[in-house]
Amino acid sequence: MKAKADSHPGAGHGAGQRSGVIRMRYQSNTAFDDLPGYAAALRAHATDIFGKEVEVEFNGLPAEIYGGSMPGEVLDDPYLKHMVQDAALEAALCAPDKVLAAFAEAGRRAIAEGADLLIPAEGILNEVVYSNRLQRIGNAAVMDCVGVVLLHAQMMVRARRVLGLGVGREWSYPRASRELVTKLRRGTGRDTA
């Protein structure tokens, strides 16, 4: 995901920039061409969250990466999920220069379109970028998503320890029965057995 903020003082000097608008590019490992409803839901979600203040461009992977299966079919199964992740990680780590070059090129295009922040939002890509200490492309920062999550978790733990902030446990949080899960999976088309 990339973010372009032109709401700071002095912004809006480039062509095509509008004062106050933030532009983001969201890169997912989902094959959006196979899931147009999901892509539409993400766009609607972003609009609900940001209104007109932020424009988000959603980009996914080609469907071929999943061998003709839906990502949910593959990623629901721990073995298949790890198989896909291991193949992607192995390919990325065996050819980090190619991965970094592709990310840097996409980053330069995003910067040319006005991005101030580049966010490798997919875990494997983030790790390749982080392990190679790629923190900037030109004058645009590259966010370490895993690092941000870890720092956020640290903040939440400190908030608990220092401020007593935590999850309320006034109510119960029961889990559904296996039978209900199976019935719902079949009813939603997620389990064809």
Backbone bond lengths (Angstrom), bond angles and torsions (degrees), N, CA, C in turn:
res aa  C-N    CA-C-N  psi(-1)  N-CA   C-N-CA  omega(-1)  CA-C   N-CA-C  phi
1 M - - - 1.441 - - 1.519 107.57 -
2 K 1.282 116.75 137.53 1.459 120.26 173.73 1.506 108.29 -117.72
3 A 1.279 116.50 152.72 1.459 120.01 176.74 1.509 108.52 -131.06
4 K 1.300 115.95 139.26 1.457 122.62 178.23 1.502 107.04 -124.81
5 A 1.297 116.44 117.26 1.458 120.09 179.44 1.513 109.04 -111.33
6 D 1.319 116.99 123.04 1.456 119.26 175.68 1.520 110.52 -120.08
7 S 1.342 116.04 28.55 1.455 119.92 -179.52 1.523 112.54 -95.77
8 H 1.348 117.10 -3.76 1.455 119.20 179.67 1.525 110.16 -78.39
9 P 1.344 118.23 160.71 1.461 120.47 179.96 1.521 110.96 -55.91
10 G 1.300 115.70 136.83 1.459 121.06 178.59 1.515 113.16 86.03
11 A 1.331 117.56 -0.14 1.460 119.73 -179.70 1.518 109.43 -77.73
12 G 1.313 114.15 167.31 1.451 119.63 175.09 1.514 113.43 90.34
13 H 1.333 117.61 14.18 1.454 120.06 -179.45 1.515 112.15 -83.79
14 G 1.334 118.44 -19.43 1.457 120.96 -177.65 1.518 111.62 -86.13
15 A 1.324 114.99 162.71 1.465 120.14 179.07 1.518 109.98 -66.69
16 G 1.304 116.10 138.50 1.457 121.54 175.28 1.518 114.68 80.74
17 Q 1.314 119.24 0.32 1.453 120.70 -179.34 1.520 109.91 -88.31
18 R 1.344 115.95 141.72 1.450 122.17 176.09 1.509 107.74 -118.22
19 S 1.308 116.15 134.30 1.458 120.74 -178.63 1.520 110.24 -59.79
20 G 1.343 116.41 133.75 1.450 121.89 175.98 1.511 115.27 85.75
21 V 1.313 120.45 -9.09 1.464 122.57 -177.76 1.523 109.39 -91.91
22 I 1.309 116.14 134.59 1.456 122.64 174.25 1.522 106.52 -109.36
23 R 1.313 117.03 131.82 1.468 121.07 177.96 1.512 109.12 -110.87
24 M 1.322 116.46 131.98 1.459 121.80 178.68 1.514 109.63 -125.39
25 R 1.318 114.74 149.40 1.456 121.44 171.90 1.514 106.52 -120.72
26 Y 1.332 116.67 122.62 1.459 123.11 -176.57 1.521 107.49 -106.35
27 Q 1.327 116.81 114.73 1.458 121.36 178.67 1.512 108.64 -102.61
28 S 1.327 116.58 122.94 1.458 122.11 -177.01 1.523 109.92 -117.43
29 N 1.337 116.75 160.59 1.458 119.80 173.11 1.522 110.89 -92.32
30 T 1.311 117.16 12.37 1.466 122.98 176.63 1.519 109.69 -87.08
31 A 1.320 116.38 145.24 1.463 121.83 176.10 1.535 107.95 -86.80
32 F 1.328 116.82 89.70 1.460 121.47 -174.86 1.527 112.98 -63.05
33 D 1.339 118.15 -29.67 1.464 119.71 179.19 1.524 111.49 -61.49
34 D 1.328 116.84 -30.80 1.460 121.05 178.52 1.528 112.31 -85.74
35 L 1.331 116.94 -12.95 1.460 121.57 -176.16 1.527 110.72 -131.52
36 P 1.338 117.26 63.16 1.466 118.25 -177.23 1.523 112.76 -62.10
37 G 1.319 118.00 -29.80 1.461 120.84 177.61 1.520 111.77 -66.14
38 Y 1.332 116.34 -38.33 1.452 120.82 178.22 1.527 110.58 -67.06
39 A 1.322 115.75 -44.11 1.467 119.83 178.15 1.531 110.12 -60.70
40 A 1.332 116.34 -41.97 1.470 120.16 178.22 1.522 111.13 -64.54
41 A 1.344 116.22 -38.94 1.469 119.94 178.62 1.531 110.90 -64.63
42 L 1.330 116.92 -39.69 1.470 120.00 177.34 1.527 110.88 -63.64
43 R 1.329 116.06 -42.72 1.466 119.43 178.57 1.529 110.30 -62.25
44 A 1.332 117.02 -43.17 1.463 120.72 179.14 1.525 110.74 -64.80
45 H 1.325 116.29 -39.53 1.466 120.97 178.60 1.527 109.69 -61.50
46 A 1.322 116.63 -46.52 1.462 120.23 179.35 1.526 111.04 -61.61
47 T 1.325 116.62 -39.98 1.463 120.14 178.47 1.526 110.78 -65.04
48 D 1.344 116.69 -40.88 1.462 120.11 177.11 1.525 111.53 -61.63
49 I 1.321 116.34 -40.06 1.463 120.88 -177.48 1.526 111.46 -74.61
50 F 1.333 116.56 -45.73 1.463 120.97 -169.32 1.524 115.22 -102.98
51 G 1.334 118.34 -18.69 1.460 119.23 -173.19 1.519 109.73 61.81
52 K 1.313 116.58 -134.58 1.462 120.83 -178.76 1.527 112.42 -96.65
53 E 1.340 116.51 1.13 1.460 120.23 -178.07 1.527 112.04 -71.41
54 V 1.357 116.74 -29.24 1.456 121.43 -175.76 1.524 108.98 -130.64
55 E 1.333 116.09 135.80 1.459 122.34 172.54 1.525 107.32 -108.29
56 V 1.343 117.38 125.78 1.459 121.58 -178.43 1.521 109.27 -115.98
57 E 1.324 116.03 127.36 1.461 122.73 174.13 1.525 106.94 -102.87
58 F 1.344 117.65 120.55 1.457 122.00 -178.68 1.524 109.84 -98.72
59 N 1.331 116.21 130.67 1.458 122.63 179.59 1.521 109.24 -129.70
60 G 1.336 116.15 137.30 1.455 121.01 179.00 1.516 111.62 -119.80
61 L 1.334 114.96 -174.16 1.458 121.64 179.00 1.522 110.21 -93.23
62 P 1.333 116.75 161.27 1.464 118.77 174.29 1.528 110.38 -66.88
63 A 1.314 116.14 145.10 1.468 121.63 -176.26 1.532 112.45 -61.66
64 E 1.328 117.51 -26.26 1.465 121.06 -176.60 1.523 112.86 -59.20
65 I 1.319 117.23 -24.08 1.463 120.00 -177.02 1.522 111.36 -61.11
66 Y 1.328 117.53 -24.24 1.457 121.61 -178.74 1.527 113.09 -101.50
67 G 1.318 117.06 13.38 1.463 120.71 175.25 1.511 114.02 60.54
68 G 1.318 118.20 34.44 1.452 121.92 178.86 1.520 114.69 85.86
69 S 1.315 117.65 -5.48 1.460 121.32 178.09 1.517 109.59 -93.27
70 M 1.309 116.10 158.66 1.450 120.74 174.33 1.528 108.12 -74.18
71 P 1.327 118.37 144.90 1.463 120.09 179.31 1.529 112.52 -53.91
72 G 1.322 117.53 -39.01 1.460 120.42 179.73 1.519 112.74 -60.91
73 E 1.340 116.55 -36.50 1.461 119.94 177.65 1.517 110.46 -63.74
74 V 1.308 116.20 -40.42 1.457 121.60 -177.85 1.520 110.80 -77.21
75 L 1.320 116.25 -47.59 1.463 120.29 -172.05 1.516 113.21 -77.44
76 D 1.341 119.00 -16.64 1.463 121.34 176.24 1.523 111.70 -71.22
77 D 1.309 116.08 -29.79 1.458 120.82 -178.13 1.526 109.04 -90.65
78 P 1.331 118.36 118.75 1.466 119.87 -176.46 1.531 113.25 -55.72
79 Y 1.340 117.37 -40.32 1.460 120.05 -179.19 1.529 110.97 -63.89
80 L 1.351 116.47 -48.83 1.466 119.94 -179.52 1.524 111.39 -66.78
81 K 1.324 116.04 -38.98 1.464 119.78 178.41 1.524 110.22 -58.98
82 H 1.333 116.00 -47.08 1.464 119.22 179.71 1.520 111.45 -68.06
83 M 1.333 116.81 -32.72 1.459 119.79 177.36 1.532 110.18 -62.41
84 V 1.334 116.53 -46.83 1.466 120.83 178.91 1.528 109.89 -65.56
85 Q 1.325 116.30 -45.34 1.466 119.56 -179.26 1.523 111.37 -64.87
86 D 1.333 117.07 -41.73 1.458 119.56 179.18 1.521 111.18 -64.10
87 A 1.339 116.22 -41.84 1.472 119.30 178.31 1.517 110.62 -63.61
88 A 1.323 116.54 -43.54 1.463 120.04 179.56 1.524 111.05 -66.11
89 L 1.340 116.31 -42.51 1.457 120.20 179.79 1.521 110.75 -66.52
90 E 1.312 116.32 -44.87 1.467 120.33 178.97 1.521 110.95 -59.52
91 A 1.326 115.98 -45.89 1.470 119.75 178.83 1.520 110.89 -62.61
92 A 1.333 115.73 -41.57 1.465 119.86 -178.88 1.523 111.20 -68.12
93 L 1.332 116.69 -43.05 1.458 119.51 -177.00 1.524 112.69 -76.36
94 C 1.337 116.38 -26.62 1.468 119.19 177.07 1.522 111.26 -77.15
95 A 1.294 115.94 -21.82 1.467 119.42 -179.33 1.523 110.07 -133.76
96 P 1.352 117.35 54.92 1.473 117.61 -176.63 1.518 113.09 -61.64
97 D 1.328 115.76 -30.88 1.467 118.08 179.81 1.523 110.87 -61.89
98 K 1.339 116.46 -40.36 1.473 120.01 179.01 1.527 110.52 -68.08
99 V 1.335 116.65 -41.93 1.460 120.93 179.59 1.526 109.74 -63.71
100 L 1.327 115.94 -47.08 1.466 120.00 179.72 1.517 111.50 -63.70
101 A 1.330 116.79 -40.24 1.468 120.17 179.38 1.528 110.53 -63.63
102 A 1.347 116.80 -42.13 1.464 120.24 179.15 1.530 110.66 -65.88
103 F 1.334 116.46 -41.70 1.463 119.80 178.66 1.526 110.69 -65.32
104 A 1.331 116.29 -43.42 1.463 120.28 -179.87 1.528 110.97 -63.21
105 E 1.330 116.61 -39.35 1.470 119.60 179.19 1.530 110.32 -66.40
106 A 1.334 116.56 -44.08 1.468 119.82 176.50 1.525 109.63 -62.73
107 G 1.321 116.66 -38.13 1.457 120.79 177.95 1.519 112.35 -63.67
108 R 1.333 116.47 -42.70 1.471 119.74 178.99 1.529 111.20 -63.63
109 R 1.355 116.18 -38.27 1.468 119.16 176.63 1.525 110.20 -64.48
110 A 1.333 116.40 -41.95 1.469 120.78 179.22 1.526 110.25 -63.89
111 I 1.324 117.14 -41.33 1.461 121.12 178.73 1.522 110.16 -63.85
112 A 1.327 116.44 -40.83 1.468 120.36 178.16 1.527 111.24 -61.56
113 E 1.349 115.81 -28.21 1.463 120.93 177.57 1.523 112.01 -88.54
114 G 1.343 117.08 1.71 1.455 120.59 174.10 1.514 116.94 110.71
115 A 1.330 119.02 10.11 1.471 120.32 -177.82 1.521 111.34 -71.77
116 D 1.313 115.66 140.40 1.460 122.62 173.17 1.526 111.27 -106.41
117 L 1.316 117.45 -18.74 1.457 122.63 -175.58 1.517 108.84 -138.43
118 L 1.338 117.10 133.81 1.466 123.02 177.62 1.526 107.55 -113.46
119 I 1.326 116.42 128.46 1.459 120.70 -175.00 1.530 109.45 -122.97
120 P 1.346 118.30 104.21 1.464 120.47 174.58 1.532 108.63 -76.23
121 A 1.338 116.02 86.50 1.460 121.35 -167.34 1.524 113.90 -78.02
122 E 1.295 119.49 -5.44 1.458 122.00 178.79 1.527 107.24 -96.49
123 G 1.324 117.13 136.43 1.458 122.13 -171.14 1.513 116.06 -56.58
124 I 1.327 117.68 -46.16 1.462 120.39 -177.98 1.521 110.18 -66.08
125 L 1.323 116.48 -46.19 1.460 119.89 178.25 1.523 109.94 -59.83
126 N 1.321 117.23 -43.63 1.463 120.54 179.03 1.528 110.80 -57.64
127 E 1.330 117.36 -43.22 1.460 120.13 -178.48 1.525 112.37 -67.46
128 V 1.327 116.93 -37.94 1.468 119.59 176.82 1.521 109.66 -64.87
129 V 1.324 116.54 -44.97 1.472 121.06 179.48 1.527 109.74 -63.07
130 Y 1.337 117.28 -46.25 1.462 121.02 -178.18 1.530 111.41 -65.05
131 S 1.328 116.96 -47.16 1.468 119.75 -175.69 1.522 111.71 -64.38
132 N 1.317 116.80 -20.59 1.465 121.05 176.01 1.519 111.96 -98.86
133 R 1.325 116.18 9.78 1.466 123.73 175.10 1.527 113.21 54.41
134 L 1.327 115.88 36.77 1.461 120.35 176.27 1.525 107.40 -82.64
135 Q 1.322 117.15 101.19 1.459 122.15 -176.20 1.520 112.85 -108.34
136 R 1.313 117.18 -15.82 1.469 120.97 179.85 1.521 108.62 -146.93
137 I 1.305 114.53 146.95 1.463 122.11 167.20 1.514 103.93 -125.61
138 G 1.320 115.95 113.74 1.452 119.25 -171.59 1.514 108.51 61.51
139 N 1.308 116.78 -129.58 1.465 121.54 178.11 1.524 112.85 -98.86
140 A 1.317 117.13 7.32 1.471 121.06 179.53 1.524 109.79 -94.19
141 A 1.318 116.07 134.13 1.466 121.64 177.18 1.523 109.73 -75.04
142 V 1.341 115.45 149.12 1.464 122.43 173.45 1.520 106.40 -110.99
143 M 1.324 116.74 117.59 1.465 121.38 -176.57 1.532 110.49 -78.22
144 D 1.315 116.42 135.30 1.459 123.04 171.25 1.525 106.98 -89.80
145 C 1.335 116.76 96.78 1.470 121.04 -174.98 1.525 112.23 -61.59
146 V 1.320 117.41 -41.28 1.456 120.17 179.43 1.525 109.66 -65.57
147 G 1.321 117.02 -43.30 1.456 120.77 177.88 1.513 112.15 -60.12
148 V 1.338 116.37 -41.68 1.469 120.06 178.83 1.525 110.53 -63.70
149 V 1.337 117.04 -42.32 1.470 120.40 178.60 1.523 110.28 -63.96
150 L 1.330 117.10 -42.63 1.464 120.16 179.28 1.526 111.21 -63.44
151 L 1.331 116.28 -43.58 1.466 119.51 177.87 1.527 111.35 -64.12
152 H 1.350 116.43 -37.66 1.465 120.15 177.47 1.536 110.23 -63.94
153 A 1.339 115.89 -42.53 1.462 119.51 178.54 1.525 110.43 -61.96
154 Q 1.338 116.89 -41.82 1.452 120.71 177.29 1.534 110.34 -60.12
155 M 1.326 116.19 -42.53 1.459 120.19 179.05 1.529 110.80 -61.65
156 M 1.342 116.80 -41.86 1.461 120.16 -179.72 1.526 111.38 -65.16
157 V 1.331 117.20 -39.23 1.459 120.43 177.47 1.527 109.82 -64.90
158 R 1.318 116.10 -44.52 1.466 119.36 178.61 1.532 110.66 -63.58
159 A 1.340 117.09 -38.18 1.469 120.01 178.01 1.532 110.23 -62.67
160 R 1.312 116.52 -36.43 1.466 120.72 177.34 1.529 110.38 -66.58
161 R 1.331 115.05 -47.99 1.463 119.93 -176.82 1.524 112.67 -68.16
162 V 1.318 116.42 -42.09 1.463 120.60 -173.93 1.524 112.01 -87.84
163 L 1.345 116.50 -40.22 1.463 120.40 -172.83 1.524 114.32 -107.98
164 G 1.338 116.87 -9.84 1.454 119.76 -177.78 1.522 113.21 77.59
165 L 1.332 117.49 13.05 1.459 122.12 -179.47 1.519 109.98 -72.00
166 G 1.322 117.03 134.09 1.457 120.00 179.11 1.513 111.03 -168.49
167 V 1.311 114.93 -179.78 1.463 122.10 -179.80 1.517 109.34 -77.20
168 G 1.317 116.26 133.78 1.454 120.30 176.20 1.518 110.81 -69.55
169 R 1.313 116.79 140.86 1.466 121.66 179.47 1.521 111.02 -122.70
170 E 1.326 115.69 31.38 1.461 120.65 -179.42 1.531 110.77 -68.82
171 W 1.321 116.40 -32.24 1.461 121.27 -175.55 1.521 109.17 -111.04
172 S 1.323 115.67 167.36 1.470 119.21 177.51 1.524 108.92 -94.92
173 Y 1.299 115.16 157.78 1.468 121.71 -179.36 1.524 108.34 -129.22
174 P 1.347 116.41 75.02 1.466 119.43 -176.43 1.528 111.79 -71.71
175 R 1.310 114.70 154.35 1.465 120.97 175.21 1.521 108.18 -97.58
176 A 1.317 115.53 147.02 1.460 120.65 178.66 1.524 109.96 -69.14
177 S 1.336 115.16 153.46 1.464 119.18 177.83 1.524 109.77 -69.76
178 R 1.318 115.74 156.44 1.472 121.37 178.70 1.532 110.30 -57.90
179 E 1.341 116.18 -39.36 1.464 120.59 -179.69 1.531 111.14 -62.22
180 L 1.333 116.70 -42.51 1.458 120.31 179.80 1.531 110.57 -66.80
181 V 1.325 117.00 -40.61 1.463 120.56 178.06 1.522 109.87 -60.96
182 T 1.335 117.26 -46.01 1.467 121.43 179.43 1.517 110.69 -61.66
183 K 1.335 116.53 -45.43 1.471 121.22 -179.92 1.526 110.45 -60.98
184 L 1.320 117.57 -44.40 1.458 121.36 -179.38 1.526 111.47 -67.70
185 R 1.320 116.92 -39.50 1.461 119.89 178.00 1.528 110.78 -61.92
186 R 1.328 116.49 -41.13 1.466 119.82 178.08 1.513 110.83 -68.16
187 G 1.316 116.48 -40.74 1.471 120.79 -179.22 1.510 113.60 -66.26
188 T 1.312 117.12 -28.82 1.461 120.68 179.23 1.530 112.92 -95.49
189 G 1.351 115.58 3.35 1.469 118.98 178.07 1.514 113.51 79.64
190 R 1.314 117.97 11.51 1.473 119.98 -179.19 1.517 111.85 -87.90
191 D 1.299 117.60 -15.62 1.457 121.32 179.62 1.514 107.42 -133.52
192 T 1.308 117.60 108.98 1.473 121.36 -175.84 1.505 111.60 -94.73
193 A 1.339 118.27 1.16 1.467 120.38 -178.45 1.501 111.18 -77.65
